Structures are given as structure tokens and as C-alpha cells.
């Protein structure tokens, strides 16, 4: 653990941290509000004391009560990875500022978070689906995502249709064998 990093983060961002700096193994974690996210990211990137110039990952999180955006940053100055969590994003209208002004590669990560969680990143010039079809209406990694054959709510009585064993109604032993052999 880079204890000097934790101390520097606590001193520099004490007025905007939602909880004290946390450390575990080679990860340091801070939490800031949505209102402070852009200024904090800019300071972490631009200030020589930190120098977190590399955005390793950006992802969305749905806790069931709120949405979050999580940034994983790396710097040559520290062996620790920095996790910046921005909680408190409204589930009904999830919006967050884009990080593409600092890391152009964030565009693809934000597209993934949009596609899977529905988080709209304001300022992303190409925010569109990346995995799901363009006309898809839902966001598969949200806690309220409903799967039509979900065993807990399904009329299939807890068995997904693809898992049902069965033989076609008009099958006979001869046709089943012939179809299996490709004849």
C-alpha cells in the first residue's frame, strides 16, 4: 500500500471526500459526489503530486438504490491503482459527465456503461449501444432487468425452455434416429 498516496489524497481532497480514503493491498479508493467528479478527475490527472494520466477502466454499477460510475486510474508515481467511485446517480435518470475531455479512450468505456446500465455520459460525442442492438429497449446489467424466462417469475415453473427435455409430438423412433444421423 502506498500510504503517502492515501495521505496526499486525504489532505488535497478532504473537503470533497464522502468517506475517508480506503486502502487494501495495492488499491486506494476515494469517493466523491457527482458535483465534484470532473474537478477531482482533472486534479488527479493534471497535478504533479498525483499524475494519474492513465484511465484503466470506467464502469457503471447498479446497487439497486442508486447508480455509480467507477474510474480505475494508474500513475507512474505510485504502485497503487486508484479507484474513484462517484455514487448517488439517480436510477430514474442516470446522468454523469463524460471523461472524454481528458481521456479520449473513455468514449468506448462510457458506451459500454450506457449500453449495460443506461448511464448517459453528457459530452460523449458517440454515445450509442456497443453490444445490444440499436432498437433494444433495456439495459441488461441493471438490477431491475427482467429476463422473460427468469426462473423466479417464469410460467415455465422454474425450468427454462431451453433446458426442457422433450421430443417433438410427431416424432417416432425411426424419424428421431434418422434426424440424429443427418439422413
JOPEBEL-V112293 format. One record per residue. N is the residue number from 0. RES is the residue in one letter. SS is DSSP state (@ for helix, = for strand, . for the rest). PHI is phi in whole degrees, -180 to 180 (999 if undefined). OMEGA is omega in radians with two decimals (none if undefined). Layout:
BEGIN
N,RES,SS,PHI,OMEGA / N,RES,SS,PHI,OMEGA
END
This chain:
BEGIN
0,X,.,999,3.11 / 1,X,.,-93,-3.08 / 2,X,@,-68,3.09 / 3,X,@,-65,3.10 / 4,X,@,-63,3.13 / 5,X,@,-60,3.13 / 6,X,@,-64,-3.14 / 7,X,@,-64,3.11 / 8,X,@,-65,-3.13 / 9,X,@,-63,-3.13 / 10,X,@,-68,-3.04 / 11,X,@,-71,-3.01 / 12,X,@,-113,-3.06 / 13,X,.,-56,-3.11 / 14,X,.,-76,-3.11 / 15,X,.,-119,3.13 / 16,X,=,-72,3.12 / 17,X,.,-81,3.07 / 18,X,.,-141,3.09 / 19,X,.,-61,3.10 / 20,X,.,-59,3.12 / 21,X,=,-115,3.09 / 22,X,=,-136,3.07 / 23,X,=,-153,-3.11 / 24,X,.,52,-3.10 / 25,X,.,-107,3.11 / 26,X,=,-124,3.05 / 27,X,=,-117,-3.05 / 28,X,=,-129,3.01 / 29,X,=,-130,3.10 / 30,X,=,-128,3.09 / 31,X,=,-132,-3.14 / 32,X,.,-73,3.11 / 33,X,@,-59,3.14 / 34,X,@,-65,-3.11 / 35,X,@,-100,-3.02 / 36,X,@,-61,-3.07 / 37,X,@,-65,-3.14 / 38,X,@,-63,3.13 / 39,X,@,-68,3.10 / 40,X,@,-60,3.14 / 41,X,@,-62,3.13 / 42,X,@,-65,3.13 / 43,X,@,-63,-3.13 / 44,X,@,-80,-2.95 / 45,X,@,-90,-3.05 / 46,X,.,-74,-3.10 / 47,X,.,-59,3.13 / 48,X,.,-65,-3.12 / 49,X,.,-114,3.06 / 50,X,.,64,3.09 / 51,X,.,-81,-3.04 / 52,X,.,-89,-3.08 / 53,X,=,-115,3.02 / 54,X,=,-89,-3.12 / 55,X,=,-80,-3.09 / 56,X,=,-158,3.03 / 57,X,=,-141,-3.13 / 58,X,=,-146,3.06 / 59,X,=,-97,3.08 / 60,X,=,-141,3.02 / 61,X,=,-118,-3.13 / 62,X,.,-86,-3.04 / 63,X,.,100,3.11 / 64,X,.,-105,-3.09 / 65,X,.,-151,3.04 / 66,X,=,-103,3.09 / 67,X,=,-138,2.95 / 68,X,=,-118,-3.11 / 69,X,=,-121,3.11 / 70,X,=,-111,3.02 / 71,X,=,-111,-3.05 / 72,X,=,-120,3.09 / 73,X,=,-134,3.13 / 74,X,.,-140,3.09 / 75,X,.,-68,-3.09 / 76,X,.,-67,-3.02 / 77,X,.,-130,3.05 / 78,X,.,-80,3.14 / 79,X,.,-79,2.93 / 80,X,=,-86,3.09 / 81,X,=,-110,3.05 / 82,X,=,-106,3.07 / 83,X,=,-107,-3.13 / 84,X,=,-107,3.09 / 85,X,=,-115,-3.13 / 86,X,=,-89,3.00 / 87,X,=,82,3.11 / 88,X,=,-85,-3.08 / 89,X,.,-61,-3.14 / 90,X,.,-68,-3.10 / 91,X,.,-72,3.13 / 92,X,.,-144,-3.07 / 93,X,.,-73,3.14 / 94,X,=,-135,3.11 / 95,X,=,-148,3.10 / 96,X,=,-73,3.11 / 97,X,.,-74,3.06 / 98,X,.,-102,-3.10 / 99,X,.,-69,3.10 / 100,X,.,-66,-3.12 / 101,X,.,-109,3.14 / 102,X,.,-125,-3.13 / 103,X,.,-56,3.12 / 104,X,.,-67,3.10 / 105,X,@,-66,-3.12 / 106,X,@,-54,-3.10 / 107,X,@,-72,3.12 / 108,X,@,-66,3.10 / 109,X,@,-68,3.08 / 110,X,@,-63,3.12 / 111,X,@,-65,3.12 / 112,X,@,-64,3.07 / 113,X,@,-65,-3.08 / 114,X,@,-64,-3.04 / 115,X,@,-86,-3.06 / 116,X,@,-119,-3.12 / 117,X,.,82,3.13 / 118,X,.,-76,3.13 / 119,X,=,-92,3.14 / 120,X,=,-97,-3.09 / 121,X,=,-70,-3.11 / 122,X,.,108,3.07 / 123,X,.,-78,-3.02 / 124,X,.,-77,-3.08 / 125,X,.,-138,-3.10 / 126,X,.,-82,3.11 / 127,X,.,-149,-3.10 / 128,X,.,-63,-3.12 / 129,X,.,-119,3.13 / 130,X,.,-114,-3.05 / 131,X,.,-85,3.11 / 132,X,.,-61,-3.09 / 133,X,.,-57,-3.09 / 134,X,.,-91,3.14 / 135,X,.,-68,-3.00 / 136,X,.,-96,-3.00 / 137,X,.,-116,-3.14 / 138,X,.,-131,-2.91 / 139,X,.,-62,-3.12 / 140,X,.,-98,3.06 / 141,X,.,-76,-3.14 / 142,X,.,-64,-3.12 / 143,X,.,-93,3.12 / 144,X,.,-67,-3.12 / 145,X,.,-107,3.07 / 146,X,.,-98,-3.03 / 147,X,.,-57,-3.13 / 148,X,.,-104,3.11 / 149,X,.,-57,-3.02 / 150,X,.,-59,-3.09 / 151,X,.,-76,-3.09 / 152,X,.,-124,-2.95 / 153,X,.,-88,3.01 / 154,X,.,-69,3.12 / 155,X,.,-77,3.05 / 156,X,.,60,3.04 / 157,X,.,86,3.12 / 158,X,.,-120,3.11 / 159,X,.,-71,-3.08 / 160,X,@,-55,-3.12 / 161,X,@,-68,3.14 / 162,X,@,-95,3.13 / 163,X,.,-70,3.05 / 164,X,.,-85,3.13 / 165,X,.,180,3.12 / 166,X,.,-124,3.08 / 167,X,.,-54,-3.06 / 168,X,.,-61,-3.07 / 169,X,.,-93,-3.10 / 170,X,.,-79,3.00 / 171,X,.,-120,-3.14 / 172,X,@,-61,-3.11 / 173,X,@,-69,-3.12 / 174,X,@,-73,3.11 / 175,X,@,-65,3.12 / 176,X,@,-69,-3.11 / 177,X,@,-64,3.11 / 178,X,@,-66,3.14 / 179,X,@,-66,-3.13 / 180,X,@,-84,3.12 / 181,X,.,86,-3.12 / 182,X,.,-84,none
END
